[in-house]
Each structure stands twice: as structure tokens, then as C-alpha cells.
């Protein structure tokens, strides 16, 4: 049954979505840094003898970052990462929750319900990513920054989040802050659809059992584990493309030096590095997505259960 007045708590739903993602982002950011470095390592194939491979595994990546940048290196780009998570997910989860409140994700049967969930998950993700796009670009560029033999990809060397936003705006205008936008839209549409649709469907399955009926936390945790896996499998190639589009160097007009579009990045990466290139950073990406999904959606469900006690 639909709630009597879904809009009465809509603002709280948006706020809770952003808070849940921010809490999760603190724990998942080190894996995001590693994922970004691995995705840029060997971009389009290094020339023979120049590929140093300092990020060939999660363990080696931790070792390289700690050696070059210390413990702070593992939380590189944290400010922009958390700002992105809050902005994007307050909109994404808020819209999706509103759709659930109005039962717009419900169909005549399980198949149509799944399709509606996928559609609303993708739409909410696209809207959230559109607003938060500049923060994702800055996050990627700061996370990629290192020095010496540990530097991979183009090095932007921003002093911080606000310095980066101001510098890009001064040089390239407002459009410069949305450079690479098609990459994040594709990435987020695929990832959000897979994540939210599978999360909702898994929750419906598990609450049939008495144990899960008695624990919101347990239900959200297990459903998030499955959701994170599907999200990672479907989103990883688009995540690689988004990282490379955002991190590439640009000319005086703000045009990318390596790629002109999502399709151009996809085809060049596939030709130069094979299918493996599109799944670079898959392991740290899973270790980022899985706990982030678990924490994000578990926090989200727990926050909503607390909200329901007072509204």
C-alpha cells in the first residue's frame, strides 16, 4: 500500500541518501584510489620498457602508495569523493525512494517490477551524476596524482578540490567542469540500474524468511552483497572509460588529447589493451563497490527505519 503522503518526508529521503553514501565513502575511498591508478596504468599500452607496473595488484598498490605518499595517499581526493557521494546519492537515492513511495517501481508481476526498478534506478542515477559530474572529475584527477615512477596517466597536480574547480572554470568556463560528462552518465546509468534493481529484488526475496523479517540490518546487508557483485560486473568497463575520459589531458580549447567520446575511448582501449583493458582495476573496484554498496544501502535502510519512527 502506498504511503498516505509520500511528499511529506521526501526531503528527508534525499538527505538520508546523501548521508548514507558519505558514511560509506570514508571506508571505500582507499580502494577507489587504487582502482583509479590501476585503470590508468598502461593506458593504451606503454612503449616497451617503460611500463613499470607499480599497481599490478591490490597488495602492490597499497605498498606503492604508502611508499610514495604515506598513509594520506590512501585517502587522496577524499573531500571531492565525499562531496560527490553526497550530491549524487542524495539525488539518486532520493528520487528512487520517491518512486518506491508512489509504487512506480511496482509492476503486474516480478518481471515488470524488475524492469521498472531498472528504469528508475538508471534515471535517478543519470540525474544525480549530471549534477555531481564536476566533483567526480576532480576526484578522479586528484586520486590519479602521484610522482616519479608511481605516476600513471596524465598528472593534473591540483592543490585541492576548490582550487581544481576554480582553475578549470577560469580556464575553460562552465563547460570545462562537465568535460567527460557522457562517460559518467553511461557509467552511472548502468551501475545504478544494476545496484538498485538487484537490491530491491533481493530484499523482497529475503524478507520471506523469518530471520530477515526481524532485522532490517541483516536484510540490507545480505541484499547489498549480491547487489554489489552485479553492479561491479556490469559497470566496470564503463568505469574504466569514465576514469580515462576525465583524467586525460586537454588542449587549449579543452578538447581531450587522447579520446573524443565514450565510443572512441572504448574502441581505442579495446584495440590497444584487449578486453582486459576494459576490466582493469576490477578487483579493487569490487572491493570498493561491494563494501560501499553494503555500507551505503545498509546505512540507507537503517536511516529510513529510524526516520519511520518519527514521521
Residue, then its C-alpha position, 0 to 999 in steps of 0.5 A: x500500500x502506498x504511503x498516505x503522503x509520500x511528499x511529506x518526508x521526501x526531503x528527508x529521503x534525499x538527505x538520508x541518501x546523501x548521508x548514507x553514501x558519505x558514511x560509506x565513502x570514508x571506508x571505500x575511498x582507499x580502494x577507489x584510489x587504487x582502482x583509479x591508478x590501476x585503470x590508468x596504468x598502461x593506458x593504451x599500452x606503454x612503449x616497451x620498457x617503460x611500463x613499470x607496473x607499480x599497481x599490478x595488484x591490490x597488495x602492490x598498490x597499497x605498498x606503492x602508495x604508502x611508499x610514495x605518499x604515506x598513509x594520506x595517499x590512501x585517502x587522496x581526493x577524499x573531500x571531492x569523493x565525499x562531496x560527490x557521494x553526497x550530491x549524487x546519492x542524495x539525488x539518486x537515492x532520493x528520487x528512487x525512494x520517491x518512486x518506491x513511495x508512489x509504487x512506480x517501481x511496482x509492476x503486474x508481476x516480478x518481471x515488470x517490477x524488475x524492469x521498472x526498478x531498472x528504469x528508475x534506478x538508471x534515471x535517478x542515477x543519470x540525474x544525480x551524476x549530471x549534477x555531481x559530474x564536476x566533483x567526480x572529475x576532480x576526484x578522479x584527477x586528484x586520486x590519479x596524482x602521484x610522482x616519479x615512477x608511481x605516476x600513471x596517466x596524465x598528472x593534473x597536480x591540483x592543490x585541492x578540490x576548490x582550487x581544481x574547480x576554480x582553475x578549470x572554470x577560469x580556464x575553460x568556463x562552465x563547460x570545462x567542469x562537465x568535460x567527460x560528462x557522457x562517460x559518467x552518465x553511461x557509467x552511472x546509468x548502468x551501475x545504478x540500474x544494476x545496484x538498485x534493481x538487484x537490491x530491491x529484488x533481493x530484499x523482497x526475496x529475503x524478507x520471506x524468511x523469518x530471520x530477515x523479517x526481524x532485522x532490517x540490518x541483516x536484510x540490507x546487508x545480505x541484499x547489498x552483497x549480491x547487489x554489489x557483485x552485479x553492479x561491479x560486473x556490469x559497470x566496470x568497463x564503463x568505469x574504466x572509460x569514465x576514469x580515462x575520459x576525465x583524467x586525460x589531458x586537454x588542449x587549449x580549447x579543452x578538447x581531450x588529447x587522447x579520446x573524443x567520446x565514450x565510443x572512441x575511448x572504448x574502441x581505442x582501449x579495446x584495440x590497444x589493451x584487449x578486453x582486459x583493458x576494459x576490466x582493469x582495476x576490477x578487483x579493487x573496484x569490487x572491493x570498493x563497490x561491494x563494501x560501499x554498496x553494503x555500507x551505503x544501502x545498509x546505512x540507507x535502510x537503517x536511516x529510513x527505519x529510524x526516520x519511520x519512527x518519527x514521521 
